[in-house]
Amino acid sequence: KSDLQGLQGSKLFFRGDGFKPETLATRYGSIVLECEIGGSPLPTIHWLKNGVRIVQGSSRYIRDDEASYEDHRIGGNSMFRLSSTRSRLFLDCLDDTDEAQYTCVAENALQRKSRKTFLRVENPDIFMYNDVHKCTGKRSKRGEPARIYMWTVSRIEFENNKVQLFCRAEGTPKPTISWYHNDNPIQDDDNYKIADNGDLIIRDITWMENMGSYTCVADNILGMDTTEAFLYPTPREDEFGFPV
């Protein structure tokens, strides 16, 4: 049995050192909480503040973060679905209302795991007028730069299957999403589709045509953000680890 077969259906595993029990931040400052999870089937990530789900993204619909465009079996072929997903929670212009316990929740069809940290907001040694003025102005204007909050970092899948690469962004105005494969722009066609939530759907993948780096670009009039995903199509193997 090959190493790849052993990873299939491997549930969930956090990557990195994880959260500290307490995270310190400065009033009027900004902080980004981040976590990464690997597993099969592919995991999604969402965040809780004091146990209440935080809705990210322009749509404000939780179901968009859980949208799946993959089938467990495509044309009778089983799927590998080993994926690594990363998520960021952006907290800006911090004040007392942001001091809370934040939980990164990762889940797939087999398992649910979480990590927690308590965010403590402290007064800076010296209040800077520019920081206070920046936050006052930010709260009064209607707009946020485009920022990607959940994306696929890597994906291994059997050839001839369909895959979904995450790219979920937030911002006001709503960001536009563009994808590139090895720096070449991707357009909707028989093989590629960019979903309404920003994800890239690739049909009938092959090692020759689809292996490589995929760049997601989120853009609005106030800013741009990019992330990278790597897709590795792999041949199917029999019980002895030989390609079939």
C-alpha positions in Angstrom: 0.0 0.0 0.0 1.4 3.4 -1.0 1.9 6.4 1.3 -0.8 8.3 -0.7 -3.3 5.6 -0.1 -2.6 5.7 3.6 -3.4 9.5 3.7 -6.7 9.1 2.0 -9.5 9.6 4.5 -7.0 10.9 7.1 -9.5 13.2 8.8 -8.1 16.5 10.1 -4.7 17.7 11.4 -3.7 21.3 12.2 -0.5 22.6 10.7 2.0 24.9 12.5 2.4 25.7 16.2 -1.1 26.7 16.8 -2.5 29.4 19.0 -1.1 30.6 22.3 -3.7 30.6 25.2 -3.6 34.4 25.1 -2.8 36.8 22.3 -1.9 40.5 23.1 -2.9 43.4 20.8 -2.9 47.2 21.1 -5.9 49.4 21.2 -6.5 51.1 17.8 -4.1 48.6 16.2 -4.8 45.7 13.9 -4.2 41.9 14.2 -4.6 38.9 11.9 -5.5 35.5 13.5 -4.5 32.6 11.2 -4.8 28.9 11.2 -4.2 26.1 8.7 -5.7 22.6 8.6 -5.0 19.5 6.4 -7.2 16.5 5.8 -9.2 14.3 3.6 -12.0 15.1 2.6 -11.0 18.7 2.0 -11.7 20.9 5.1 -13.3 24.3 5.5 -12.6 26.8 8.3 -14.8 29.3 10.1 -14.3 31.5 13.2 -16.1 32.0 16.5 -16.1 35.0 18.8 -17.1 33.9 22.4 -18.8 30.9 20.8 -20.8 32.8 18.2 -20.0 32.3 14.5 -18.3 35.2 12.7 -19.7 35.6 9.2 -17.0 36.6 6.8 -17.3 37.6 3.1 -19.4 40.0 1.1 -22.4 37.7 0.8 -23.0 37.4 4.5 -24.5 33.9 3.9 -22.8 31.1 5.9 -23.8 28.5 3.3 -21.3 30.2 0.8 -18.4 29.3 3.1 -19.6 25.7 3.1 -20.4 25.5 -0.6 -19.1 22.3 -2.3 -18.9 21.8 -6.0 -17.3 18.4 -5.8 -19.0 15.0 -5.9 -17.7 12.1 -3.7 -17.7 10.0 -6.8 -17.3 11.3 -10.3 -18.4 8.9 -13.0 -17.9 6.0 -10.6 -14.3 7.0 -9.8 -13.4 7.5 -6.1 -11.9 10.8 -5.0 -8.7 11.3 -3.0 -9.6 14.8 -1.7 -6.4 15.4 0.4 -6.2 19.2 0.9 -4.7 21.9 3.1 -6.8 25.0 3.8 -5.7 28.2 5.5 -7.9 31.0 7.0 -7.3 34.5 8.3 -9.5 36.6 10.6 -8.8 40.3 10.2 -9.4 42.5 13.2 -8.9 46.3 12.7 -9.0 49.4 14.9 -9.2 47.2 18.1 -11.2 48.4 21.1 -12.8 46.8 24.2 -15.5 45.1 22.1 -12.8 43.0 20.4 -11.4 41.5 23.6 -12.8 38.0 23.5 -12.1 34.3 23.0 -11.6 33.5 19.3 -11.9 29.9 17.9 -10.7 28.6 14.6 -13.1 25.7 13.7 -12.1 23.3 11.0 -14.4 20.6 9.7 -15.0 18.1 7.0 -17.4 15.2 6.5 -15.5 13.0 9.0 -14.3 15.3 11.8 -14.4 18.7 13.5 -11.5 20.3 15.3 -10.8 23.7 16.9 -8.1 25.9 18.4 -8.7 28.8 20.7 -7.0 32.0 21.9 -8.1 34.8 24.1 -7.4 38.2 22.6 -6.5 40.8 25.2 -6.6 44.4 24.0 -4.2 46.7 25.9 -3.6 50.4 25.8 -0.4 51.4 24.0 2.4 53.1 25.9 1.8 56.2 23.9 -1.4 57.1 22.0 -0.5 58.2 18.5 -2.9 60.8 17.0 -2.6 59.2 13.6 -3.8 55.8 14.8 -6.8 57.3 16.5 -7.6 59.5 13.6 -7.2 56.6 11.1 -9.7 54.4 13.1 -12.2 57.3 13.4 -12.1 57.9 9.7 -12.2 54.2 8.9 -15.4 53.7 11.0 -17.1 56.6 9.3 -16.3 55.6 5.6 -18.1 53.0 3.7 -15.4 50.7 2.3 -12.9 48.0 3.0 -10.0 46.7 0.9 -10.2 43.3 -0.7 -8.8 40.6 1.5 -8.8 36.8 1.1 -9.9 35.1 4.3 -9.9 31.4 3.3 -8.1 29.6 0.5 -6.6 26.2 -0.6 -2.9 25.9 0.0 -2.4 22.5 -1.6 -4.4 19.8 -3.1 -3.7 16.2 -4.2 -6.4 14.5 -6.3 -6.7 11.5 -8.6 -6.5 12.3 -12.3 -9.7 12.6 -14.3 -11.6 14.0 -11.3 -13.1 17.5 -10.6 -11.5 19.7 -7.9 -12.5 22.8 -6.0 -9.8 25.3 -5.0 -11.0 27.7 -2.3 -10.6 31.5 -2.6 -13.0 33.4 -0.4 -12.6 37.1 -0.1 -14.2 40.0 1.8 -14.3 43.7 1.2 -16.5 46.7 0.3 -17.2 47.1 -2.6 -17.4 43.3 -3.2 -14.1 42.1 -4.6 -13.7 40.7 -8.1 -11.9 37.3 -8.2 -9.4 36.3 -10.9 -7.4 33.1 -11.2 -4.1 32.3 -12.9 -2.4 28.9 -13.6 1.4 29.2 -13.7 0.9 32.9 -14.3 -1.6 32.4 -17.2 -5.0 34.0 -16.8 -7.9 31.5 -16.5 -11.3 32.0 -18.2 -14.5 30.1 -17.8 -14.6 27.3 -20.4 -15.2 23.5 -20.6 -12.4 22.8 -18.1 -12.5 25.8 -15.7 -15.2 27.6 -13.9 -14.9 30.5 -11.3 -17.8 30.1 -8.9 -19.8 33.0 -7.5 -18.0 32.7 -4.2 -14.6 32.9 -5.8 -13.6 29.2 -5.8 -12.0 27.7 -8.9 -13.6 24.5 -10.2 -11.4 22.4 -12.5 -12.9 19.5 -14.4 -11.2 16.3 -15.5 -7.8 17.1 -14.2 -4.6 15.6 -15.6 -1.0 15.8 -14.5 0.2 17.1 -17.8 -2.4 19.9 -18.1 -3.3 20.9 -14.5 -0.3 20.3 -12.2 1.2 23.5 -10.8 0.6 26.8 -9.0 -2.8 28.5 -9.1 -2.9 32.2 -8.0 -6.1 33.8 -6.8 -6.4 37.6 -7.0 -9.1 39.5 -5.1 -9.4 43.2 -6.1 -11.6 46.2 -5.4 -11.0 50.0 -5.7 -9.5 50.0 -2.1 -7.0 47.2 -2.4 -5.8 43.9 -3.7 -4.9 40.5 -2.1 -3.3 37.4 -3.6 -2.9 33.8 -2.5 -1.3 30.7 -4.0 -2.5 27.1 -4.2 -0.6 24.0 -5.6 -2.5 21.3 -7.3 -1.0 17.8 -7.8 -3.0 15.4 -9.9 -1.9 11.8 -9.2 -2.6 8.6 -11.1 -4.8 6.0 -9.5 -3.1 3.0 -7.8 -4.1 -0.6 -7.2 -3.8 -2.3 -3.9 -0.1 -2.9 -4.5 0.6 0.8 -5.3 0.9 0.4 -9.0 -0.8 2.9 -11.4 -4.0 1.8 -12.9 
